[in-house]
Every structure is written in C-alpha cells, then in structure tokens.
Amino acid sequence: MLPHALIIRFRQQLLQWHASCPRPMPWKGLRDPYLIWLAEVILQQTRVTQGWPWFERFRKRFPTVQHLAAATEDEVLKLWEGLGYYTRARNLWRTARYVVEQLDGQFPRNYEGLLKLKGIGPYTAAAIASFAWRLPHAVVDGNVLRVLARFLADDTPIDSGPGKRHFTQLAQTLLDPQYPDSFNQAIMDLGATVCTPHNPQCHKCPLHSDCRATRQGIAPLLPVKRRKTKVRTRHLHYLIWTDGQHTLLQRRPSGDIWAALYDFPFVETSHPTTSGQQLLRQWLHAHQLAEPRSLPHPTLLWQGRQRLTHQLICGYYWWVLTHQLPPTLHNWQYVTIENLCKFALPKLTGNFYTYLLNFKDSLPTGKSNGIYNP
Ligand code: SF4
C-alpha cells in the first residue's frame, strides 16, 4: 500500500511539471479516438521523432476511420513502408474496416469494448479511453514502467506476467482520476525526457525528493528484466531474376516475417553461401521448375542485415540475368525495375533497391550469363 500523502504529492508534482514543460506533438490534446488510436499504433516500438512524419502522412491521406477503411491493404502497407512491424498496419486496416462495417464508424466508448478490437491491447485501450473520454485508465508503456520501478526502487521484473500486473496496479493507484489524460501524458513524457534509460536527469525531475532509487543510488540499475531475447539468425538469398528490365516479385505469404509485403523470391539457408548456381538449383527444385540447359551465373550484388525483435536477417541479393525468365506462379508477378518503388517492400529490400538505382549503370551486362531455357 502506498501512503496516501505520497500518492497525492506524486500527482501534483507530475502535473505541475507537465504544465510547465510542454512537449509539443501533433497528436497531443486530440479527442478524436481514431486519430489517438492511429498515433498510438504508430508509436508502438517507434520513437516519437521517427513516427511523427508517418502520423502526419496517415492523417492527411486517411483523415477519418472511413477513409482508412475504404483503402486497400496494399495502399496502407505502402504508406506504412519504412516503419517496420507491419502487423500493426494490417491490424490498423482490418480494425478500421470492422469499426466502419460493424460499429457504424464509432469506436467503443469504454476500455473493455476497445480491448475487443483487433490489435488494441491494454496500453492502446487505456490511451484511447483516457485521452478521448478522460476515463480513469492508466497507460503502462516502457517509459511508465521505468519511472515507477525507479520511483519505488522496485526490482520486480517488468517482463514477467506478475510483474506487468503489479506495475499496472501501481500505475492505476497513482493515476489522478480527475485528470487521467494529463497524468498519462505527463508520466510518459517524464520517462521519455527526464527518467531516460541511461543517465536519468534526476536533478531536473519533479519526483526527485520522494524517489527511492535516487536515494539508494540505484536508478541506472532499474527496471529489472528477466528474460534475454533469443535472436535467431536467418540467411535469405534473394534471386533477382531479370532480363535487365523486368524482375520477378512475390507477395510474401502469411506465417512469416513481412507478410503481405512484396519481395524477390528467395532461398533460405542455414549458413552464408557463395554458390549462386546451387541456390538457383535449390529454388527451381523447390518450385518444381525444370533446370535450364544452361544455368545462369548469379552475381552477388549486395548484402545487408536487419535486426528484428527475435531475428537477425542477413539478406543476400543475387542478380540473375537471363533472356528467358521463369514462369510466374501463385503470388508472383513480373514488374519493371522502375515500378518496384510502387510496391510496399521490406526495409532491407528497400535498401537494396536504393543501391540498385544508384548503381544501375554498372550492373552485370549478362554476356557471360546463361539463358533460362528449360
Ligand atoms: S528522480 Fe531520477 S530516477 Fe527518480 S523518477 Fe526522477 S529521473 Fe527517475
């Protein structure tokens, strides 16, 4: 149980500080649940400065939930391109359609109803409920967890189920029921700007006099995390089948990373490899395509890496120049290399595409390459 006087001081000090240190952001002060939801989804796993331009783009292109629901999934994914964690974009689009088709365009006006929508978890539901309707629900994100763990010198692991419930309860106890919107914004801003993960600026903090971690000199050690994220390394060898103008593109299936985005066909291996022809054989075999009499000699043009939450993706981009391209299969199509920019590509492939455009005059000419001619 937290002492009542401490709770009252926490609220007052936090709200006074927030009133004197405004942190301008385009979604602050909004009461429209659609725009609040949009901002919160964009800001999940994304820094404010990074997400800001995406929020502006989405708000301009889809000013209401009806506009978003009327778009195609491809349009939404294309506009989302570069922001990562594409499941967010797919859920955004699906939920917009659901709200328009099943709820007459109205978001539920309570926390429990919001939680039932796809892609809306406790954090987003609390944000919408408190910012749009001033309902007393505490938001608990990484910033809030850090402030609370330090303020109370609480070493309960924040990434365990009981830990999450424990800190959610604490946040709910401390929440000012009269000003839940300002309180939620204030505690998140404090975590983002003052009680930062490294080098917290305790001398600037409104909670300094009561902060137990500062008193004990353990602020940088908190919060405690139990699990270390296991990262799996994957080697994806992209085969850019091309006649110099067109290339084969596939829509990525569900059940793997970057579902529904567009990408080159690829072969996955357990280790890096230097044998381009072996990769071609593997790919042809996997798709039950006959091996041509003269197999092209792929050239490794570019390689790059992208770190995802649980995976490290090593991408190898092989240029497979040939005069006769393989047939298209389900989910595949041929597009001109210029038109690749119209498709929503994973970030790694987007980086490769930038390289390709910059160096297209020095690409292999193909004189020595074989012809795909089964
Ligand atoms: S005093 Fe320091 S450690 Fe405590 S809440 Fe403020 S910034 Fe964080």
Boltz pocket constraint, residues with backbone or C-beta under 6 A from the ligand:
constraints:
  - pocket:
      binder: B
      contacts: [[A, 146], [A, 147], [A, 150], [A, 151], [A, 194], [A, 195], [A, 196], [A, 200], [A, 201], [A, 202], [A, 203], [A, 205], [A, 206], [A, 207], [A, 208], [A, 211], [A, 212], [A, 213], [A, 214], [A, 219]]
      max_distance: 6.0
